[in-house]
Amino acid sequence: MTRPPRRAGVAEVIRSCISEFVDKYGGKLTCEQRRVLRDLTACRTAALGGHVLECSECGHQQIAYNSCGNRHCPICQATAAARWLEAHAADLLPVPYFHLVFTLPDVLNALALANPRTVYNLLLRCAAETVLEVAANPEQLGARAGVLAVLHTWGQTLQFHPHVHCVVPGGGLSPDGAHWVGSRPDYFLPVRILSRVFRGKFLAGLRAAYAAGRLRWAGEHLDQAASDARFEQLVSAAVRSDWVVYAKRPFGGPEVVLKYLARYTHRVAVTNARLLDVEDGFVRFRYKDYAHGHRKRVMRLPALEFVRRLLLHVLPRGFVRIRHYGLLSNRQGRKDLAICRQLLEDAAPEAGPGEPVKLPEAVALVTPARSCPNCGAARMAVIEEFPPLCAARIKQNPRPRACVLVDSS
């Protein structure tokens, strides 16, 4: 009986320094961060149990360990992305798609780390509402648009960098719902106007959240006057900062969009493929240097710092990071998309009904067939299952409220 080989990855980095990391940061970790450490190190190991596979032809046996299913795990997210894409492939329209990115200024990073659920919710909502409002303006598109918004919180070197990727169909429904209003093939909405509207909406929402008592300062207990003064100082600094909205080149069509979404919807902060090695307490990994022409570079970090940065991007429990708005909203989206598809077909009858959108080959199979690695003539079948081992607990503070692993950048 053979065991499947294991590649060096994020789990190996965590294991290499887990004792030292827990000694240094264990009392500051949230429940979600502790679970990520536990799940990622246990994924596809005997700690989660597994099963024995056997070939019906040659009798070859192989052990397969269970996956953790954690949404921050680089191993498990490929399957999750495939399932998501399979469920949403039919929602794509036969029009060009645009990619917009809304980024928070760095001055708000500390507040976002201390209040992730409140700030992330506000970021997603304001980014989507900005697109819908500007698109509805008769001086711009003059139509009801749709937005697929995906939250990311990291940069290439794992530093804290909260931003939202918005994938938007190139057009929308007219105000009366009677016809499709298409955008220009190479232009959707002006980024300067998007940036200003986004800033206004977000800061207004931030003020409302503060007035409602839904914001806190990490590790500090200020009286009301000092807290108010600090908040106003923060808002003033944010107003003076750059609110970057970036528009990428449009996609070619639905199948190209699917390939693109496969890279964004379930992406994690760092994948195993980017890791080079873990040696002598240090980690080397590849990254793209966007400030210098997207050059590929290698960064070397202490394993402790790598894990600390990794945990900055753990989302609050139950937080939904992929959201649909406007024409794509879950409540009304199916009906609106059917209307849009019919209007597009009526406008181009010579094209006939559109072909069903095909999934990219890389994600088309959610559960690939397990062929025997020995003879290749038959599929492997489960003949035995074994239970998980008991995993050690990570020491913790009683019910910590928010992430306090402050970004030291």
C-alpha positions as CSV (number, residue, x, y, z in Angstrom):
1,M,0.0,0.0,0.0
2,T,1.4,3.4,-1.0
3,R,0.8,6.8,0.5
4,P,0.3,9.8,-1.8
5,P,3.3,12.1,-1.9
6,R,3.0,15.5,-0.2
7,R,4.2,18.8,-1.7
8,A,5.8,21.5,0.4
9,G,3.2,24.2,0.9
10,V,1.5,26.6,3.4
11,A,0.7,23.8,5.8
12,E,4.5,22.9,6.0
13,V,5.3,26.5,6.7
14,I,2.8,26.6,9.6
15,R,4.1,23.3,11.0
16,S,7.7,24.5,10.9
17,C,7.0,27.3,13.4
18,I,3.6,26.6,15.0
19,S,5.0,26.2,18.6
20,E,7.0,29.4,18.4
21,F,4.1,31.2,16.7
22,V,1.6,30.2,19.4
23,D,3.9,31.2,22.2
24,K,4.2,34.7,20.6
25,Y,0.7,35.3,19.2
26,G,-1.6,32.6,20.6
27,G,-3.3,34.9,23.1
28,K,-4.2,37.4,20.3
29,L,-5.8,35.1,17.8
30,T,-9.4,35.1,17.0
31,C,-11.5,31.9,16.9
32,E,-11.4,32.0,13.0
33,Q,-7.6,32.4,13.0
34,R,-7.1,29.5,15.3
35,R,-9.4,27.3,13.2
36,V,-7.4,28.2,10.0
37,L,-4.1,27.2,11.7
38,R,-5.8,23.9,12.8
39,D,-7.5,23.1,9.5
40,L,-4.6,24.0,7.1
41,T,-2.1,21.9,9.1
42,A,-4.5,19.0,9.2
43,C,-5.7,19.1,5.6
44,R,-5.2,15.8,3.8
45,T,-3.5,14.2,6.8
46,A,-4.5,11.4,9.2
47,A,-5.7,14.1,11.6
48,L,-8.9,14.4,9.5
49,G,-9.3,10.7,8.8
50,G,-9.5,9.3,5.4
51,H,-10.2,6.2,3.4
52,V,-8.5,3.3,1.5
53,L,-8.9,3.0,-2.2
54,E,-8.5,-0.2,-4.1
55,C,-8.3,-1.0,-7.9
56,S,-10.9,-3.6,-9.0
57,E,-8.5,-4.9,-11.6
58,C,-5.0,-5.2,-10.1
59,G,-5.8,-4.9,-6.4
60,H,-3.5,-1.9,-5.9
61,Q,-4.4,0.0,-2.7
62,Q,-3.8,3.6,-1.8
63,I,-4.6,5.8,1.2
64,A,-6.4,9.1,0.6
65,Y,-6.8,11.6,3.5
66,N,-9.7,13.9,3.9
67,S,-9.6,17.6,3.0
68,C,-10.4,20.3,5.6
69,G,-12.8,22.3,3.4
70,N,-11.6,25.6,5.0
71,R,-12.2,28.5,2.6
72,H,-8.7,29.9,3.4
73,C,-7.0,26.6,2.4
74,P,-5.1,26.7,-0.9
75,I,-5.7,23.0,-1.4
76,C,-9.4,23.0,-1.0
77,Q,-10.4,26.1,-2.9
78,A,-9.9,24.7,-6.4
79,T,-12.8,22.3,-5.9
80,A,-14.9,25.1,-4.4
81,A,-14.2,27.4,-7.3
82,A,-15.2,24.6,-9.8
83,R,-18.6,24.1,-8.0
84,W,-19.3,27.8,-7.9
85,L,-18.5,28.3,-11.6
86,E,-20.6,25.3,-12.6
87,A,-23.5,26.8,-10.7
88,H,-23.1,30.3,-12.2
89,A,-22.1,29.6,-15.8
90,A,-25.6,30.0,-17.1
91,D,-25.9,33.5,-15.6
92,L,-23.4,35.0,-18.0
93,L,-24.7,37.2,-20.9
94,P,-23.3,37.2,-24.5
95,V,-21.8,40.7,-24.0
96,P,-18.3,42.1,-23.2
97,Y,-17.5,42.2,-19.5
98,F,-15.5,44.8,-17.6
99,H,-13.3,44.5,-14.5
100,L,-13.2,47.3,-12.0
101,V,-11.1,47.4,-8.8
102,F,-12.0,49.5,-5.8
103,T,-9.3,50.0,-3.2
104,L,-9.3,51.4,0.3
105,P,-6.6,54.0,1.1
106,D,-3.9,52.7,3.5
107,V,-4.9,55.2,6.2
108,L,-7.9,53.1,6.9
109,N,-6.1,49.8,7.3
110,A,-5.9,49.8,11.1
111,L,-9.6,50.5,11.4
112,A,-10.4,47.7,8.9
113,L,-8.3,45.2,10.9
114,A,-10.0,46.1,14.1
115,N,-13.5,46.0,12.6
116,P,-13.3,43.6,9.7
117,R,-17.0,42.6,9.4
118,T,-18.2,46.2,9.5
119,V,-15.6,47.6,7.1
120,Y,-15.6,44.8,4.7
121,N,-19.4,44.9,4.4
122,L,-19.3,48.6,3.8
123,L,-16.5,48.2,1.2
124,L,-18.4,45.7,-0.8
125,R,-21.7,47.6,-0.6
126,C,-20.2,51.0,-1.5
127,A,-18.2,49.6,-4.4
128,A,-21.3,48.0,-6.0
129,E,-23.6,50.9,-5.3
130,T,-21.1,53.2,-6.9
131,V,-21.2,51.2,-10.1
132,L,-25.0,51.0,-10.1
133,E,-25.5,54.7,-9.4
134,V,-23.0,56.0,-12.0
135,A,-24.3,53.5,-14.6
136,A,-27.9,54.7,-14.0
137,N,-27.0,58.3,-14.6
138,P,-28.4,59.4,-18.0
139,E,-25.2,61.3,-18.8
140,Q,-23.3,58.0,-18.5
141,L,-24.8,54.6,-19.4
142,G,-28.4,55.4,-18.4
143,A,-29.2,51.8,-17.5
144,R,-29.6,49.4,-14.6
145,A,-26.3,47.4,-14.5
146,G,-25.3,44.3,-12.7
147,V,-22.2,43.7,-10.5
148,L,-20.4,40.6,-9.2
149,A,-18.2,41.8,-6.3
150,V,-15.4,39.8,-4.8
151,L,-13.5,40.9,-1.7
152,H,-9.7,40.5,-1.5
153,T,-7.7,41.7,1.5
154,W,-4.1,41.0,0.4
155,G,-1.3,42.2,-1.9
156,Q,1.3,40.1,-3.6
157,T,3.6,40.1,-0.5
158,L,0.7,39.2,1.9
159,Q,0.5,42.8,3.3
160,F,-2.9,44.0,4.2
161,H,-4.5,45.6,1.1
162,P,-8.4,45.5,1.2
163,H,-9.9,45.9,-2.2
164,V,-13.0,44.7,-4.2
165,H,-12.9,43.2,-7.7
166,C,-16.1,44.0,-9.6
167,V,-17.0,42.1,-12.8
168,V,-19.7,44.0,-14.7
169,P,-21.6,43.2,-17.9
170,G,-21.0,45.8,-20.6
171,G,-24.5,47.4,-20.5
172,G,-27.8,47.1,-18.7
173,L,-31.5,47.3,-18.8
174,S,-33.2,50.6,-19.8
175,P,-35.2,52.3,-17.0
176,D,-38.4,51.0,-18.5
177,G,-37.0,47.5,-18.9
178,A,-37.9,47.4,-22.6
179,H,-34.5,47.2,-24.2
180,W,-30.8,46.5,-23.6
181,V,-28.5,49.5,-23.4
182,G,-25.0,48.5,-24.5
183,S,-21.8,50.2,-23.4
184,R,-19.0,51.1,-25.8
185,P,-16.9,48.0,-26.5
186,D,-13.8,49.5,-25.0
187,Y,-15.2,51.8,-22.3
188,F,-17.7,51.4,-19.5
189,L,-17.7,54.2,-16.9
190,P,-15.2,57.1,-16.0
191,V,-12.9,56.0,-13.2
192,R,-12.5,59.6,-11.9
193,I,-16.2,59.9,-11.2
194,L,-16.4,56.3,-9.8
195,S,-13.5,57.2,-7.4
196,R,-15.2,60.4,-6.1
197,V,-18.6,58.7,-5.6
198,F,-17.0,55.7,-4.0
199,R,-15.1,57.9,-1.5
200,G,-18.3,59.9,-0.6
201,K,-20.4,56.7,-0.1
202,F,-17.8,54.9,2.0
203,L,-17.0,57.9,4.3
204,A,-20.7,58.5,4.8
205,G,-21.2,54.9,5.7
206,L,-18.2,55.0,8.0
207,R,-19.6,58.0,9.9
208,A,-22.9,56.2,10.2
209,A,-21.2,53.1,11.6
210,Y,-19.2,55.1,14.1
211,A,-22.3,57.0,15.3
212,A,-24.1,53.7,15.8
213,G,-21.2,52.4,17.9
214,R,-20.2,49.7,15.5
215,L,-16.5,50.7,15.3
216,R,-13.8,50.2,17.9
217,W,-10.1,51.1,18.2
218,A,-7.9,48.0,18.5
219,G,-6.1,47.6,21.8
220,E,-7.1,51.1,23.1
221,H,-9.8,52.4,25.5
222,L,-10.5,56.1,24.8
223,D,-13.0,58.4,26.3
224,Q,-15.7,59.7,24.0
225,A,-14.1,63.1,23.4
226,A,-10.7,61.5,22.5
227,S,-12.4,58.8,20.4
228,D,-14.4,61.5,18.4
229,A,-11.3,63.6,17.8
230,R,-9.4,60.6,16.6
231,F,-12.2,59.5,14.3
232,E,-12.4,63.0,12.7
233,Q,-8.7,63.1,12.3
234,L,-8.9,59.7,10.5
235,V,-11.7,60.8,8.2
236,S,-9.8,64.0,7.3
237,A,-6.7,62.0,6.4
238,A,-8.9,59.6,4.3
239,V,-10.4,62.5,2.4
240,R,-6.9,63.7,1.4
241,S,-5.8,60.2,0.3
242,D,-6.1,58.7,-3.1
243,W,-9.1,56.5,-3.6
244,V,-7.9,54.3,-6.4
245,V,-10.5,52.8,-8.8
246,Y,-8.8,50.9,-11.6
247,A,-10.6,49.7,-14.8
248,K,-9.0,46.8,-16.7
249,R,-9.4,46.0,-20.3
250,P,-12.8,44.3,-21.2
251,F,-13.1,40.6,-21.6
252,G,-13.9,39.0,-24.9
253,G,-17.1,37.0,-23.9
254,P,-18.7,34.7,-21.3
255,E,-16.2,31.8,-21.6
256,V,-13.3,34.2,-21.2
257,V,-15.0,35.7,-18.1
258,L,-15.4,32.2,-16.6
259,K,-11.7,31.6,-16.9
260,Y,-11.0,34.9,-15.3
261,L,-13.5,34.3,-12.5
262,A,-11.9,31.0,-11.8
263,R,-8.8,33.0,-10.7
264,Y,-10.6,35.5,-8.5
265,T,-13.8,34.1,-6.8
266,H,-12.1,31.6,-4.5
267,R,-8.5,32.9,-4.5
268,V,-6.6,32.7,-1.3
269,A,-3.9,35.0,0.0
270,V,-1.1,32.7,-1.2
271,T,-1.1,29.4,-3.1
272,N,1.2,26.5,-2.6
273,A,2.4,27.0,-6.2
274,R,4.0,30.3,-5.3
275,L,6.1,28.8,-2.4
276,L,9.7,27.9,-3.3
277,D,11.1,26.5,-0.1
278,V,11.0,26.5,3.7
279,E,14.5,26.3,5.3
280,D,16.2,27.5,8.5
281,G,13.1,29.3,9.7
282,F,12.6,31.3,6.5
283,V,10.2,31.0,3.6
284,R,10.9,32.0,0.0
285,F,7.9,32.7,-2.4
286,R,7.3,34.3,-5.7
287,Y,5.4,37.5,-6.2
288,K,4.7,40.1,-8.9
289,D,6.2,43.6,-8.4
290,Y,3.4,45.7,-9.8
291,A,5.3,48.9,-9.1
292,H,8.0,47.9,-11.6
293,G,6.2,46.5,-14.6
294,H,4.8,43.3,-13.0
295,R,8.2,41.8,-12.7
296,K,8.4,38.4,-11.1
297,R,10.5,38.5,-7.9
298,V,11.2,36.3,-4.9
299,M,10.7,37.4,-1.3
300,R,12.3,35.8,1.7
301,L,10.5,36.1,5.0
302,P,10.8,34.6,8.5
303,A,8.3,31.8,8.8
304,L,6.7,33.6,11.8
305,E,6.2,36.7,9.8
306,F,4.8,34.7,6.9
307,V,2.2,33.1,9.1
308,R,1.4,36.4,10.8
309,R,0.7,38.1,7.4
310,L,-1.3,35.1,6.3
311,L,-3.7,35.4,9.3
312,L,-4.3,39.0,8.5
313,H,-6.6,37.8,5.7
314,V,-8.8,35.4,7.7
315,L,-12.4,36.5,7.2
316,P,-15.0,36.8,10.0
317,R,-17.1,33.7,10.5
318,G,-20.0,33.4,8.0
319,F,-18.8,36.5,6.1
320,V,-19.9,36.4,2.4
321,R,-17.1,37.6,0.2
322,I,-18.7,37.0,-3.2
323,R,-21.9,39.1,-3.7
324,H,-24.3,39.9,-6.5
325,Y,-26.0,43.3,-7.1
326,G,-28.3,44.9,-9.6
327,L,-29.2,42.7,-12.5
328,L,-27.1,39.9,-11.0
329,S,-28.7,40.1,-7.5
330,N,-29.9,36.8,-6.1
331,R,-33.4,38.1,-5.3
332,Q,-34.3,39.4,-8.8
333,G,-31.4,38.2,-10.9
334,R,-32.9,35.1,-12.6
335,K,-35.9,37.1,-13.9
336,D,-33.8,40.1,-15.0
337,L,-31.2,38.0,-16.7
338,A,-33.8,36.1,-18.7
339,I,-35.2,39.4,-19.9
340,C,-31.7,40.7,-20.8
341,R,-30.9,37.5,-22.7
342,Q,-34.2,37.7,-24.7
343,L,-33.6,41.4,-25.5
344,L,-30.1,40.6,-26.8
345,E,-31.3,37.8,-29.0
346,D,-34.1,40.0,-30.4
347,A,-31.6,42.7,-31.2
348,A,-29.4,40.2,-33.1
349,P,-31.8,37.6,-34.5
350,E,-29.3,36.5,-37.2
351,A,-27.1,35.1,-34.5
352,G,-29.8,32.7,-33.3
353,P,-30.0,31.3,-29.7
354,G,-26.7,31.4,-27.9
355,E,-24.7,28.3,-27.3
356,P,-24.5,27.2,-23.7
357,V,-21.4,28.5,-21.9
358,K,-18.7,25.9,-21.5
359,L,-16.7,25.6,-18.4
360,P,-12.9,26.0,-18.7
361,E,-11.2,22.6,-18.9
362,A,-9.3,23.4,-15.7
363,V,-12.5,23.6,-13.6
364,A,-15.0,21.6,-15.7
365,L,-14.7,18.4,-13.5
366,V,-15.6,19.0,-9.9
367,T,-14.8,15.4,-8.9
368,P,-12.4,13.8,-11.4
369,A,-12.4,10.1,-11.9
370,R,-9.7,8.3,-9.8
371,S,-7.9,6.0,-12.2
372,C,-5.6,3.4,-10.8
373,P,-2.0,4.8,-10.8
374,N,-0.6,1.3,-11.1
375,C,-2.5,-0.2,-14.1
376,G,-4.6,2.7,-15.3
377,A,-7.3,0.3,-16.4
378,A,-9.9,0.9,-13.8
379,R,-11.2,3.3,-11.3
380,M,-10.3,3.2,-7.6
381,A,-13.1,2.4,-5.2
382,V,-13.4,3.1,-1.5
383,I,-13.1,-0.2,0.5
384,E,-12.5,1.2,4.0
385,E,-12.7,4.4,6.0
386,F,-10.9,5.4,9.1
387,P,-11.8,8.2,11.6
388,P,-9.8,11.4,12.3
389,L,-7.2,11.7,15.1
390,C,-7.6,14.1,17.9
391,A,-6.0,17.5,17.0
392,A,-4.3,19.6,19.6
393,R,-6.0,22.8,20.7
394,I,-4.3,26.3,20.3
395,K,-4.3,28.4,23.4
396,Q,-6.5,31.4,23.2
397,N,-7.9,34.5,24.8
398,P,-11.6,34.1,25.9
399,R,-13.8,35.1,23.0
400,P,-11.5,37.8,21.3
401,R,-13.6,40.3,19.4
402,A,-11.3,41.1,16.4
403,C,-8.0,40.4,14.7
404,V,-5.2,42.1,16.7
405,L,-2.3,40.8,14.6
406,V,-1.5,44.4,13.6
407,D,0.0,44.9,10.1
408,S,3.5,46.2,10.8
409,S,4.1,47.4,7.2
